[in-house]
Amino acid sequence: MQAVQKVDLIGVDDYLAGEQLSEMKHELIHGVVYAMVGASLHHARLCRNLPVADICHWVRRVSVTAAGV
């Protein structure tokens, strides 16, 4: 039997305050902070230039394809 690990959830204000001080970028998902992997300058430009609607459509299409639907 495995012991349950207690995770302290972090609020948005605390996350944003910590992110300002950190050299490494993180993301906050449901109160849990995860380190983000670095992206290249090319990747950042690509993401900035894509309209949000196109990204959402692409993500939905890939998710459906990966699920085999």
Backbone bond lengths (Angstrom), bond angles and torsions (degrees), N, CA, C in turn:
res aa  C-N    CA-C-N  psi(-1)  N-CA   C-N-CA  omega(-1)  CA-C   N-CA-C  phi
1 M - - - 1.451 - - 1.526 109.05 -
2 Q 1.327 115.89 132.98 1.457 120.24 -178.78 1.525 110.53 -95.45
3 A 1.316 115.76 144.54 1.462 121.28 177.07 1.530 109.57 -76.69
4 V 1.304 116.57 143.73 1.453 121.59 177.34 1.521 108.59 -82.51
5 Q 1.323 115.55 128.79 1.455 120.93 -179.31 1.520 109.28 -90.42
6 K 1.331 117.28 127.72 1.454 121.80 178.68 1.530 108.99 -80.80
7 V 1.318 115.89 131.44 1.463 121.93 179.44 1.523 107.85 -116.02
8 D 1.333 116.33 124.00 1.459 120.87 176.21 1.530 108.84 -82.22
9 L 1.330 116.40 122.69 1.456 121.04 -179.93 1.523 109.90 -81.76
10 I 1.326 115.69 148.02 1.465 121.86 -176.75 1.526 108.50 -113.90
11 G 1.315 116.15 138.83 1.457 121.69 177.85 1.524 111.22 -81.49
12 V 1.315 115.16 164.57 1.464 121.31 -177.58 1.528 111.52 -61.30
13 D 1.334 117.44 -43.53 1.468 120.00 -178.68 1.525 112.02 -61.95
14 D 1.333 117.04 -43.32 1.470 120.80 178.26 1.527 111.07 -65.74
15 Y 1.329 116.42 -39.81 1.461 120.84 178.19 1.534 110.62 -60.91
16 L 1.335 116.73 -48.36 1.466 120.57 -178.54 1.525 111.69 -64.56
17 A 1.329 117.16 -37.78 1.473 120.36 178.26 1.529 110.09 -64.64
18 G 1.305 117.00 -43.86 1.465 120.79 179.00 1.506 112.59 -67.09
19 E 1.327 116.46 -35.71 1.468 120.93 -178.55 1.529 111.12 -66.04
20 Q 1.313 117.06 -32.18 1.465 121.07 178.30 1.524 111.49 -66.87
21 L 1.325 117.29 -29.69 1.466 121.54 -178.00 1.526 112.91 -90.40
22 S 1.302 116.97 -16.63 1.463 121.45 -172.77 1.523 112.10 -87.86
23 E 1.330 116.11 141.40 1.472 120.94 173.67 1.524 110.12 -80.53
24 M 1.310 117.02 -25.10 1.455 123.56 -179.02 1.535 108.82 -98.08
25 K 1.314 117.92 140.86 1.462 121.53 179.83 1.535 110.26 -88.08
26 H 1.326 114.58 148.82 1.455 121.89 -179.37 1.513 109.14 -134.50
27 E 1.334 115.90 167.97 1.450 120.40 171.60 1.515 108.78 -128.28
28 L 1.314 115.86 149.70 1.456 122.48 -178.56 1.517 107.79 -109.21
29 I 1.325 116.39 119.04 1.464 121.69 179.89 1.517 108.29 -126.45
30 H 1.314 116.17 112.04 1.470 122.70 178.70 1.520 112.02 50.97
31 G 1.335 117.12 42.11 1.459 121.49 175.28 1.518 115.41 86.28
32 V 1.321 117.55 -0.04 1.468 121.90 179.55 1.527 108.48 -112.97
33 V 1.332 116.90 133.07 1.464 122.18 -177.91 1.532 109.56 -95.49
34 Y 1.326 115.43 131.63 1.466 121.89 178.64 1.522 108.70 -123.86
35 A 1.346 116.52 139.47 1.464 120.86 175.94 1.521 108.83 -71.32
36 M 1.333 116.12 140.53 1.467 121.12 178.73 1.523 109.78 -98.91
37 V 1.310 115.27 146.78 1.457 121.44 177.15 1.518 107.72 -81.09
38 G 1.311 117.51 141.17 1.458 121.17 -179.60 1.513 112.93 -64.57
39 A 1.312 116.67 148.06 1.466 122.34 177.71 1.521 108.94 -116.85
40 S 1.299 115.61 151.93 1.463 119.92 179.47 1.526 110.21 -75.53
41 L 1.313 116.44 163.62 1.455 122.09 176.68 1.530 109.90 -60.44
42 H 1.327 116.64 -39.28 1.469 121.20 178.19 1.535 110.16 -60.36
43 H 1.313 117.51 -44.99 1.461 122.13 179.38 1.532 110.78 -62.12
44 A 1.316 117.43 -42.58 1.462 121.34 179.67 1.525 110.85 -62.98
45 R 1.326 117.68 -42.07 1.464 121.03 178.08 1.526 111.02 -64.04
46 L 1.312 116.03 -42.70 1.463 120.86 179.65 1.526 110.51 -60.28
47 C 1.301 117.28 -48.41 1.463 121.54 -179.49 1.524 111.64 -63.52
48 R 1.313 116.81 -38.84 1.462 120.82 -179.39 1.522 111.25 -66.70
49 N 1.312 117.46 -31.84 1.462 120.96 -175.14 1.530 114.22 -88.91
50 L 1.315 118.06 -10.56 1.463 120.35 179.54 1.524 110.56 -86.64
51 P 1.311 118.60 130.31 1.464 120.02 175.16 1.526 110.21 -64.52
52 V 1.309 116.79 146.41 1.465 121.84 -178.00 1.520 111.09 -59.20
53 A 1.307 118.50 -39.52 1.464 121.32 -179.05 1.525 111.28 -59.55
54 D 1.333 117.03 -40.74 1.464 120.61 179.11 1.518 110.94 -65.49
55 I 1.322 116.88 -40.02 1.468 120.77 179.81 1.528 109.76 -64.13
56 C 1.334 116.52 -46.05 1.466 120.16 -179.42 1.522 110.65 -60.96
57 H 1.316 116.93 -41.94 1.465 121.02 178.78 1.532 109.93 -62.70
58 W 1.314 117.24 -44.56 1.460 121.65 -178.89 1.521 110.89 -64.26
59 V 1.337 117.22 -44.43 1.470 120.78 -179.05 1.515 109.53 -62.86
60 R 1.328 117.83 -43.85 1.460 120.67 178.94 1.524 110.72 -60.92
61 R 1.325 117.08 -42.97 1.462 121.26 -178.42 1.524 110.86 -65.22
62 V 1.330 117.08 -42.64 1.461 120.87 -179.62 1.534 109.63 -67.24
63 S 1.327 117.85 -40.44 1.466 121.46 -179.57 1.513 110.55 -62.75
64 V 1.324 116.59 -43.70 1.465 120.63 179.89 1.509 110.21 -65.34
65 T 1.351 117.18 -43.38 1.461 121.55 179.54 1.528 110.80 -63.67
66 A 1.332 117.23 -42.32 1.465 120.68 -179.21 1.515 111.23 -67.06
67 A 1.334 117.21 -30.63 1.461 121.17 179.93 1.519 111.32 -79.90
68 G 1.321 116.98 -9.64 1.456 120.97 178.84 1.522 113.09 77.97
69 V 1.327 115.73 22.42 1.478 119.87 -179.18 1.513 109.58 -88.23
